Amino acid sequence: MPLVTLTGRTVAFLVAPKGVEQIELTSPWQAVAEAGGTPRLVSTRPGRVQAYRHLDRADSFAVDDVVAEADDARYEALVLPGGVANPDHLRLDQHAVAFVRAFCTSGRPVAVICHGPWTLVEADAVRGRTLTSWPSIRTDLVNAGAQWVDEEVHVCRDGPGVLVSSRKPGDLPVFNDTLVTEFARGPRAETSPPWPTAHAPEPSRHAR
């Protein structure tokens, strides 16, 4: 299989200030960086975001961009990690919802996992789409007009842009491979951002 590269592509990882499931942030982040892409952490507030391992506090990570000030046109793709509290916060933030909607209507690829689709529901971005998720939000997705499937990963092309979805942390290996492949096929950003090269999300030394 040929090596898939994301060189020159910038990927937004949108998370709330608190509640993101850490592995669902760090694992896709590493996959994007290893493929040569530039991941950027976007949140609703500056500073750091607090990640969790299920219900336990984990590490904190530095925010690169505040969503209210971020120009979505400077990113080629979007990742929405899960964690129960994370998308619940994002869907109450009008700037976060608008940021997500902009990707979903522009034809750029979006990857979402676990509880992450809650933000897509708020952005009215699942109507007519097929996706998977953590089973407990199946009804929310169906009520919002989506078709729900129980699959390790699902790629939906029935819309302006590709939508990659997975159910849980156990699906991350195939989720990561799929999102990298689909992101590489997506359109280029409208502008060339002066971002630094890809970096690892740095946890706080004091995080517990």
KOLVEXLUM-131120 format. One record per atom (N, C-alpha, C, O): residue in three letters; x, y, z. Coordinates in steps of 0.2 Angstrom, whole numbers, padded with zeros to 4 digits, always signed. Layout:
N
ALAXYZ/...
This chain:
208
MET+0004-0006+0000/MET+0000+0000+0000/MET+0004+0006+0000/MET+0009+0007+0004/PRO+0003+0011-0004/PRO+0007+0017-0005/PRO+0006+0021+0002/PRO+0001+0021+0005/LEU+0012+0025+0004/LEU+0012+0029+0009/LEU+0007+0035+0008/LEU+0007+0038+0003/VAL+0002+0036+0013/VAL-0002+0041+0013/VAL+0001+0047+0016/VAL+0003+0047+0022/THR+0001+0053+0013/THR+0004+0059+0016/THR-0001+0065+0017/THR-0006+0066+0013/LEU-0001+0068+0022/LEU-0005+0074+0024/LEU+0000+0080+0024/LEU-0002+0085+0027/THR+0006+0080+0021/THR+0010+0085+0021/THR+0007+0092+0018/THR+0004+0091+0012/GLY+0008+0097+0022/GLY+0005+0103+0019/GLY-0003+0104+0021/GLY-0006+0109+0019/ARG-0005+0099+0025/ARG-0012+0100+0027/ARG-0013+0101+0034/ARG-0009+0098+0038/THR-0018+0105+0036/THR-0019+0107+0043/THR-0026+0104+0045/THR-0031+0105+0042/VAL-0026+0101+0051/VAL-0032+0098+0053/VAL-0033+0101+0060/VAL-0029+0101+0065/ALA-0040+0103+0061/ALA-0042+0106+0067/ALA-0045+0100+0071/ALA-0049+0096+0069/PHE-0043+0100+0078/PHE-0046+0095+0083/PHE-0050+0100+0087/PHE-0047+0103+0091/LEU-0056+0099+0087/LEU-0061+0104+0091/LEU-0063+0100+0097/LEU-0066+0095+0097/VAL-0061+0103+0103/VAL-0063+0100+0109/VAL-0065+0106+0114/VAL-0064+0111+0113/ALA-0069+0104+0119/ALA-0071+0108+0125/ALA-0065+0109+0130/ALA-0061+0105+0130/PRO-0066+0114+0134/PRO-0061+0115+0139/PRO-0060+0110+0144/PRO-0055+0109+0147/LYS-0065+0106+0145/LYS-0065+0100+0149/LYS-0069+0094+0147/LYS-0075+0095+0144/GLY-0067+0088+0147/GLY-0071+0082+0146/GLY-0069+0078+0140/GLY-0072+0073+0139/VAL-0064+0080+0136/VAL-0063+0076+0130/VAL-0059+0069+0133/VAL-0055+0069+0137/GLU-0061+0064+0129/GLU-0058+0057+0131/GLU-0051+0057+0128/GLU-0050+0058+0122/GLN-0046+0057+0132/GLN-0039+0058+0130/GLN-0037+0054+0124/GLN-0034+0057+0120/ILE-0038+0048+0124/ILE-0035+0043+0119/ILE-0039+0045+0112/ILE-0036+0044+0107/GLU-0045+0048+0112/GLU-0048+0050+0106/GLU-0046+0056+0103/GLU-0047+0058+0098/LEU-0042+0060+0107/LEU-0038+0066+0105/LEU-0031+0064+0103/LEU-0029+0066+0097/THR-0028+0061+0107/THR-0020+0060+0106/THR-0019+0054+0101/THR-0014+0055+0097/SER-0023+0049+0100/SER-0022+0044+0095/SER-0023+0047+0088/SER-0018+0046+0084/PRO-0028+0050+0086/PRO-0029+0053+0079/PRO-0024+0058+0078/PRO-0022+0059+0072/TRP-0023+0062+0083/TRP-0018+0067+0083/TRP-0011+0065+0080/TRP-0008+0067+0076/GLN-0009+0059+0084/GLN-0002+0056+0082/GLN-0003+0053+0075/GLN+0002+0054+0071/ALA-0008+0051+0073/ALA-0009+0048+0066/ALA-0008+0054+0061/ALA-0005+0053+0056/VAL-0011+0059+0062/VAL-0011+0065+0057/VAL-0004+0067+0057/VAL-0001+0069+0052/ALA-0001+0068+0063/ALA+0006+0071+0063/ALA+0011+0066+0060/ALA+0016+0068+0056/GLU+0010+0059+0061/GLU+0015+0054+0058/GLU+0014+0054+0050/GLU+0018+0052+0046/ALA+0008+0056+0048/ALA+0007+0056+0040/ALA+0009+0063+0037/ALA+0008+0064+0031/GLY+0012+0067+0042/GLY+0015+0074+0039/GLY+0010+0080+0040/GLY+0012+0085+0038/GLY+0004+0079+0042/GLY+0000+0084+0043/GLY+0001+0088+0049/GLY+0005+0087+0053/THR-0002+0094+0050/THR-0001+0099+0055/THR-0008+0099+0059/THR-0012+0102+0057/PRO-0008+0095+0065/PRO-0014+0096+0069/PRO-0014+0102+0074/PRO-0009+0104+0076/ARG-0020+0105+0075/ARG-0021+0111+0079/ARG-0026+0110+0084/ARG-0032+0108+0082/LEU-0025+0111+0090/LEU-0030+0111+0095/LEU-0034+0117+0096/LEU-0032+0122+0097/VAL-0041+0116+0094/VAL-0046+0122+0094/VAL-0051+0121+0100/VAL-0053+0115+0101/SER-0052+0126+0104/SER-0057+0125+0109/SER-0060+0132+0110/SER-0059+0137+0106/THR-0065+0132+0115/THR-0069+0138+0116/THR-0066+0143+0120/THR-0068+0149+0121/ARG-0060+0141+0124/ARG-0057+0146+0128/ARG-0049+0145+0127/ARG-0047+0140+0125/PRO-0045+0150+0128/PRO-0038+0150+0127/PRO-0035+0146+0134/PRO-0039+0145+0138/GLY-0029+0144+0133/GLY-0026+0141+0139/GLY-0025+0134+0138/GLY-0022+0132+0133/ARG-0028+0129+0142/ARG-0027+0122+0142/ARG-0034+0119+0142/ARG-0038+0121+0145/VAL-0034+0113+0139/VAL-0040+0109+0140/VAL-0039+0103+0144/VAL-0033+0100+0144/GLN-0043+0101+0148/GLN-0043+0095+0153/GLN-0045+0089+0150/GLN-0052+0089+0149/ALA-0041+0084+0149/ALA-0044+0078+0146/ALA-0045+0073+0151/ALA-0043+0074+0157/TYR-0049+0068+0150/TYR-0051+0063+0155/TYR-0050+0056+0152/TYR-0050+0055+0146/ARG-0049+0051+0156/ARG-0049+0044+0154/ARG-0055+0041+0157/ARG-0055+0039+0163/HIS-0060+0041+0154/HIS-0067+0039+0156/HIS-0069+0045+0161/HIS-0070+0050+0159/LEU-0070+0043+0167/LEU-0072+0048+0172/LEU-0066+0051+0176/LEU-0067+0055+0181/ASP-0060+0049+0175/ASP-0054+0051+0179/ASP-0050+0056+0175/ASP-0049+0056+0169/ARG-0048+0062+0179/ARG-0044+0067+0176/ARG-0038+0064+0173/ARG-0035+0060+0176/ALA-0036+0066+0167/ALA-0030+0064+0164/ALA-0025+0070+0163/ALA-0024+0074+0168/ASP-0022+0071+0157/ASP-0018+0076+0156/ASP-0021+0082+0153/ASP-0027+0082+0152/SER-0018+0088+0153/SER-0021+0094+0150/SER-0016+0096+0144/SER-0010+0094+0144/PHE-0019+0099+0139/PHE-0016+0101+0133/PHE-0017+0108+0131/PHE-0022+0111+0132/ALA-0012+0111+0128/ALA-0012+0118+0126/ALA-0016+0119+0120/ALA-0016+0116+0115/VAL-0020+0124+0121/VAL-0025+0126+0115/VAL-0021+0130+0110/VAL-0017+0135+0112/ASP-0021+0129+0104/ASP-0018+0133+0098/ASP-0023+0138+0096/ASP-0020+0144+0095/ASP-0029+0137+0095/ASP-0034+0142+0093/ASP-0040+0142+0096/ASP-0043+0137+0098/VAL-0043+0148+0097/VAL-0050+0149+0100/VAL-0055+0149+0095/VAL-0054+0153+0090/VAL-0060+0145+0095/VAL-0064+0144+0090/VAL-0068+0151+0088/VAL-0069+0152+0082/ALA-0069+0155+0092/ALA-0073+0161+0091/ALA-0069+0166+0086/ALA-0071+0170+0083/GLU-0062+0165+0086/GLU-0057+0169+0082/GLU-0054+0165+0077/GLU-0051+0168+0072/ALA-0056+0159+0076/ALA-0052+0154+0071/ALA-0056+0155+0064/ALA-0062+0156+0064/ASP-0052+0155+0059/ASP-0054+0155+0052/ASP-0054+0148+0050/ASP-0049+0145+0048/ASP-0060+0145+0049/ASP-0061+0138+0047/ASP-0058+0137+0040/ASP-0056+0131+0039/ALA-0058+0142+0036/ALA-0055+0141+0029/ALA-0048+0140+0029/ALA-0045+0138+0024/ARG-0044+0140+0035/ARG-0037+0139+0035/ARG-0036+0131+0037/ARG-0030+0130+0038/TYR-0041+0127+0037/TYR-0040+0120+0039/TYR-0043+0116+0034/TYR-0048+0118+0031/GLU-0040+0110+0032/GLU-0042+0106+0027/GLU-0047+0101+0030/GLU-0051+0098+0026/ALA-0047+0099+0036/ALA-0051+0094+0039/ALA-0052+0095+0046/ALA-0049+0099+0049/LEU-0057+0091+0049/LEU-0059+0092+0056/LEU-0060+0086+0059/LEU-0062+0081+0056/VAL-0057+0085+0066/VAL-0058+0079+0070/VAL-0062+0081+0076/VAL-0061+0086+0079/LEU-0067+0077+0077/LEU-0072+0078+0083/LEU-0071+0072+0088/LEU-0074+0067+0087/PRO-0066+0073+0093/PRO-0066+0067+0098/PRO-0072+0067+0102/PRO-0076+0071+0102/GLY-0072+0061+0106/GLY-0078+0060+0110/GLY-0077+0062+0118/GLY-0073+0067+0119/GLY-0080+0058+0122/GLY-0080+0060+0129/GLY-0087+0063+0130/GLY-0089+0067+0126/VAL-0091+0061+0135/VAL-0098+0063+0136/VAL-0098+0070+0137/VAL-0102+0074+0134/ALA-0094+0073+0142/ALA-0095+0081+0143/ALA-0092+0085+0137/ALA-0095+0091+0137/ASN-0088+0083+0134/ASN-0085+0087+0128/ASN-0090+0089+0123/ASN-0090+0095+0122/PRO-0093+0085+0119/PRO-0098+0087+0114/PRO-0104+0091+0117/PRO-0107+0095+0114/ASP-0106+0089+0124/ASP-0111+0092+0127/ASP-0110+0099+0128/ASP-0114+0104+0128/HIS-0104+0101+0130/HIS-0102+0108+0130/HIS-0101+0112+0123/HIS-0104+0117+0123/LEU-0098+0108+0119/LEU-0097+0111+0112/LEU-0104+0113+0109/LEU-0105+0118+0106/ARG-0109+0109+0110/ARG-0115+0110+0106/ARG-0119+0116+0109/ARG-0124+0118+0106/LEU-0117+0119+0115/LEU-0120+0125+0118/LEU-0116+0131+0116/LEU-0118+0136+0118/ASP-0111+0130+0112/ASP-0107+0136+0110/ASP-0108+0138+0103/ASP-0107+0134+0099/GLN-0111+0143+0102/GLN-0113+0145+0095/GLN-0107+0145+0090/GLN-0108+0144+0084/HIS-0101+0148+0092/HIS-0095+0148+0088/HIS-0093+0141+0086/HIS-0091+0140+0081/ALA-0093+0136+0091/ALA-0091+0129+0090/ALA-0096+0126+0085/ALA-0093+0123+0080/VAL-0102+0127+0086/VAL-0107+0124+0081/VAL-0106+0127+0074/VAL-0107+0123+0069/ALA-0105+0134+0074/ALA-0104+0137+0067/ALA-0098+0134+0064/ALA-0098+0133+0058/PHE-0093+0133+0068/PHE-0086+0131+0065/PHE-0087+0124+0062/PHE-0085+0122+0057/VAL-0091+0119+0066/VAL-0092+0113+0063/VAL-0097+0113+0057/VAL-0095+0109+0052/ARG-0102+0117+0057/ARG-0106+0118+0051/ARG-0103+0120+0045/ARG-0104+0118+0040/ALA-0098+0124+0046/ALA-0094+0127+0040/ALA-0090+0121+0037/ALA-0090+0121+0031/PHE-0087+0117+0041/PHE-0084+0111+0038/PHE-0089+0106+0034/PHE-0087+0104+0028/CYS-0094+0105+0037/CYS-0099+0100+0034/CYS-0103+0103+0028/CYS-0105+0098+0024/THR-0103+0109+0027/THR-0106+0112+0021/THR-0101+0113+0016/THR-0104+0115+0010/SER-0095+0113+0017/SER-0090+0116+0012/SER-0087+0110+0008/SER-0083+0112+0003/GLY-0088+0104+0010/GLY-0085+0098+0006/GLY-0079+0096+0009/GLY-0076+0091+0006/ARG-0077+0099+0015/ARG-0071+0096+0018/ARG-0072+0090+0022/ARG-0078+0090+0025/PRO-0067+0085+0023/PRO-0069+0079+0027/PRO-0069+0081+0034/PRO-0066+0085+0037/VAL-0073+0077+0038/VAL-0074+0077+0045/VAL-0074+0070+0048/VAL-0077+0065+0045/ALA-0070+0069+0053/ALA-0070+0063+0057/ALA-0072+0064+0064/ALA-0070+0068+0067/VAL-0076+0059+0066/VAL-0080+0060+0073/VAL-0080+0053+0076/VAL-0081+0048+0072/ILE-0079+0053+0082/ILE-0079+0046+0086/ILE-0083+0047+0093/ILE-0083+0052+0096/CYS-0086+0041+0094/CYS-0089+0040+0101/CYS-0095+0045+0102/CYS-0100+0044+0098/HIS-0095+0049+0107/HIS-0100+0054+0108/HIS-0100+0060+0104/HIS-0104+0065+0104/GLY-0094+0061+0100/GLY-0093+0067+0096/GLY-0099+0069+0091/GLY-0099+0075+0090/PRO-0103+0064+0089/PRO-0108+0067+0084/PRO-0113+0071+0087/PRO-0117+0074+0084/TRP-0114+0072+0094/TRP-0118+0076+0097/TRP-0118+0083+0094/TRP-0122+0087+0093/THR-0111+0085+0093/THR-0110+0092+0090/THR-0113+0092+0083/THR-0115+0098+0081/LEU-0112+0087+0079/LEU-0115+0087+0072/LEU-0122+0087+0072/LEU-0125+0091+0068/VAL-0125+0084+0077/VAL-0133+0085+0078/VAL-0135+0092+0079/VAL-0139+0095+0075/GLU-0131+0096+0083/GLU-0133+0103+0084/GLU-0131+0107+0078/GLU-0135+0112+0077/ALA-0127+0105+0074/ALA-0125+0109+0068/ALA-0130+0107+0062/ALA-0129+0109+0057/ASP-0134+0103+0063/ASP-0139+0100+0058/ASP-0135+0097+0052/ASP-0136+0098+0047/ALA-0130+0093+0054/ALA-0125+0090+0049/ALA-0126+0083+0048/ALA-0122+0080+0045/VAL-0131+0080+0051/VAL-0131+0072+0050/VAL-0138+0070+0046/VAL-0139+0065+0045/ARG-0142+0075+0045/ARG-0148+0074+0041/ARG-0146+0071+0034/ARG-0142+0074+0030/GLY-0148+0064+0033/GLY-0147+0061+0026/GLY-0140+0058+0026/GLY-0139+0055+0021/ARG-0137+0058+0032/ARG-0130+0055+0032/ARG-0130+0048+0036/ARG-0135+0047+0040/THR-0126+0044+0034/THR-0125+0037+0038/THR-0119+0037+0042/THR-0113+0039+0040/LEU-0119+0036+0048/LEU-0114+0036+0053/LEU-0115+0031+0059/LEU-0120+0029+0060/THR-0109+0030+0062/THR-0109+0026+0068/THR-0107+0030+0074/THR-0105+0036+0073/SER-0108+0028+0080/SER-0106+0032+0086/SER-0106+0027+0092/SER-0108+0021+0092/TRP-0105+0030+0098/TRP-0107+0026+0104/TRP-0114+0025+0104/TRP-0118+0029+0103/PRO-0116+0018+0106/PRO-0123+0016+0105/PRO-0128+0021+0109/PRO-0134+0021+0106/SER-0126+0024+0114/SER-0131+0027+0118/SER-0134+0034+0115/SER-0139+0036+0116/ILE-0130+0036+0109/ILE-0133+0042+0106/ILE-0136+0040+0099/ILE-0137+0045+0095/ARG-0137+0034+0098/ARG-0140+0032+0092/ARG-0147+0035+0091/ARG-0149+0038+0085/THR-0151+0035+0096/THR-0158+0038+0095/THR-0157+0046+0094/THR-0161+0048+0089/ASP-0153+0049+0097/ASP-0152+0056+0095/ASP-0150+0057+0088/ASP-0153+0062+0084/LEU-0146+0053+0085/LEU-0144+0054+0078/LEU-0150+0052+0073/LEU-0151+0055+0068/VAL-0153+0047+0075/VAL-0159+0045+0071/VAL-0164+0050+0071/VAL-0167+0052+0066/ASN-0166+0053+0077/ASN-0171+0058+0077/ASN-0168+0065+0073/ASN-0173+0069+0071/ALA-0162+0065+0072/ALA-0159+0071+0069/ALA-0159+0070+0061/ALA-0157+0074+0057/GLY-0161+0064+0059/GLY-0162+0062+0052/GLY-0156+0058+0049/GLY-0156+0057+0043/ALA-0152+0055+0053/ALA-0147+0051+0051/ALA-0149+0043+0051/ALA-0154+0041+0054/GLN-0145+0040+0047/GLN-0145+0032+0047/GLN-0139+0030+0052/GLN-0134+0031+0050/TRP-0141+0026+0057/TRP-0136+0023+0061/TRP-0134+0016+0060/TRP-0138+0012+0058/VAL-0127+0015+0060/VAL-0125+0008+0059/VAL-0120+0006+0064/VAL-0117+0011+0067/ASP-0120+0000+0066/ASP-0115-0003+0071/ASP-0109-0006+0067/ASP-0109-0012+0066/GLU-0104-0001+0066/GLU-0098-0003+0062/GLU-0092+0000+0066/GLU-0092+0005+0069/GLU-0086-0004+0065/GLU-0080-0001+0067/GLU-0078+0006+0065/GLU-0076+0010+0068/VAL-0079+0006+0058/VAL-0079+0013+0055/VAL-0083+0013+0049/VAL-0084+0008+0046/HIS-0086+0019+0048/HIS-0090+0020+0042/HIS-0088+0026+0039/HIS-0087+0032+0042/VAL-0088+0026+0032/VAL-0086+0032+0028/VAL-0093+0034+0024/VAL-0095+0030+0020/CYS-0095+0039+0025/CYS-0102+0042+0022/CYS-0100+0047+0017/CYS-0096+0052+0018/ARG-0102+0046+0011/ARG-0101+0051+0005/ARG-0107+0054+0003/ARG-0107+0058-0002/ASP-0112+0053+0006/ASP-0119+0056+0004/ASP-0120+0063+0007/ASP-0124+0064+0011/GLY-0116+0067+0005/GLY-0116+0074+0007/GLY-0111+0078+0004/GLY-0107+0076+0000/PRO-0110+0085+0006/PRO-0105+0089+0003/PRO-0098+0086+0004/PRO-0094+0087-0001/GLY-0097+0083+0010/GLY-0090+0081+0011/GLY-0090+0074+0014/GLY-0095+0072+0017/VAL-0084+0071+0015/VAL-0084+0064+0018/VAL-0085+0065+0025/VAL-0082+0069+0028/LEU-0088+0060+0028/LEU-0089+0059+0035/LEU-0087+0053+0038/LEU-0090+0047+0036/VAL-0081+0052+0041/VAL-0079+0046+0044/VAL-0081+0046+0051/VAL-0080+0050+0055/SER-0084+0040+0053/SER-0086+0039+0060/SER-0084+0032+0063/SER-0084+0028+0059/SER-0083+0032+0070/SER-0082+0026+0073/SER-0085+0026+0080/SER-0088+0032+0082/ARG-0085+0021+0083/ARG-0090+0020+0089/ARG-0086+0021+0096/ARG-0089+0024+0101/LYS-0080+0019+0097/LYS-0077+0019+0103/LYS-0069+0019+0103/LYS-0066+0018+0097/PRO-0065+0020+0108/PRO-0058+0019+0108/PRO-0055+0013+0105/PRO-0050+0013+0102/GLY-0059+0007+0106/GLY-0056+0001+0103/GLY-0056+0001+0095/GLY-0053-0003+0092/ASP-0060+0006+0092/ASP-0060+0007+0085/ASP-0054+0011+0082/ASP-0054+0012+0076/LEU-0050+0014+0087/LEU-0046+0019+0085/LEU-0041+0017+0079/LEU-0039+0021+0075/PRO-0038+0011+0079/PRO-0033+0009+0074/PRO-0036+0010+0067/PRO-0033+0013+0062/VAL-0042+0007+0066/VAL-0045+0008+0059/VAL-0048+0015+0058/VAL-0048+0018+0052/PHE-0050+0018+0063/PHE-0053+0025+0062/PHE-0047+0030+0060/PHE-0048+0034+0056/ASN-0041+0029+0063/ASN-0035+0033+0062/ASN-0033+0032+0054/ASN-0032+0037+0051/ASP-0032+0026+0052/ASP-0030+0024+0046/ASP-0035+0027+0040/ASP-0033+0030+0035/THR-0042+0026+0042/THR-0047+0029+0037/THR-0047+0036+0037/THR-0047+0039+0031/LEU-0046+0040+0042/LEU-0047+0047+0042/LEU-0041+0050+0038/LEU-0041+0055+0035/VAL-0035+0047+0040/VAL-0029+0049+0036/VAL-0030+0049+0028/VAL-0028+0053+0025/THR-0032+0043+0026/THR-0033+0042+0019/THR-0038+0047+0016/THR-0037+0049+0011/GLU-0044+0048+0020/GLU-0049+0052+0017/GLU-0047+0060+0018/GLU-0049+0063+0013/PHE-0043+0061+0023/PHE-0041+0068+0023/PHE-0036+0070+0017/PHE-0036+0075+0015/ALA-0032+0065+0015/ALA-0027+0066+0010/ALA-0031+0067+0003/ALA-0028+0070-0001/ARG-0037+0065+0003/ARG-0041+0065-0004/ARG-0045+0072-0004/ARG-0047+0074-0009/GLY-0045+0075+0002/GLY-0049+0081+0003/GLY-0047+0087-0001/GLY-0041+0087-0003/PRO-0051+0092-0001/PRO-0048+0099-0004/PRO-0043+0102+0000/PRO-0043+0101+0006/ARG-0039+0106-0004/ARG-0034+0110+0000/ARG-0038+0117+0003/ARG-0043+0119+0001/ALA-0034+0119+0008/ALA-0037+0125+0011/ALA-0037+0131+0006/ALA-0033+0131+0002/GLU-0041+0136+0008/GLU-0041+0142+0004/GLU-0035+0147+0004/GLU-0033+0150+0000/THR-0032+0146+0010/THR-0026+0150+0011/THR-0020+0146+0014/THR-0022+0140+0017/SER-0014+0148+0014/SER-0009+0144+0016/SER-0007+0147+0023/SER-0004+0152+0024/PRO-0009+0143+0028/PRO-0007+0146+0035/PRO+0000+0146+0037/PRO+0004+0141+0035/PRO+0002+0151+0041/PRO+0009+0151+0043/PRO+0010+0146+0049/PRO+0014+0149+0054/TRP+0007+0140+0049/TRP+0008+0136+0055/TRP+0015+0133+0056/TRP+0018+0133+0051/PRO+0017+0132+0062/PRO+0023+0128+0063/PRO+0022+0121+0061/PRO+0016+0119+0059/THR+0027+0117+0060/THR+0026+0110+0058/THR+0022+0106+0064/THR+0022+0109+0069/ALA+0020+0100+0062/ALA+0016+0096+0067/ALA+0019+0095+0073/ALA+0025+0094+0074/HIS+0016+0096+0079/HIS+0018+0095+0085/HIS+0014+0090+0089/HIS+0008+0089+0088/ALA+0017+0087+0095/ALA+0013+0083+0099/ALA+0009+0087+0104/ALA+0011+0092+0106/PRO+0003+0085+0106/PRO-0001+0089+0111/PRO+0003+0088+0117/PRO+0003+0082+0120/GLU+0005+0093+0120/GLU+0009+0093+0126/GLU+0005+0093+0132/GLU+0001+0097+0134/PRO+0006+0087+0136/PRO+0002+0087+0143/PRO+0005+0091+0148/PRO+0011+0092+0148/SER+0001+0094+0153/SER+0004+0098+0158/SER+0008+0093+0163/SER+0006+0087+0164/ARG+0014+0096+0165/ARG+0018+0092+0170/ARG+0014+0091+0176/ARG+0016+0086+0180/HIS+0009+0095+0178/HIS+0006+0095+0184/HIS-0001+0091+0184/HIS-0004+0090+0189/ALA-0003+0089+0178/ALA-0009+0085+0177/ALA-0009+0079+0180/ALA-0004+0075+0181/ARG-0015+0077+0183/ARG-0015+0070+0187/ARG-0022+0067+0184/ARG-0023+0061+0186/
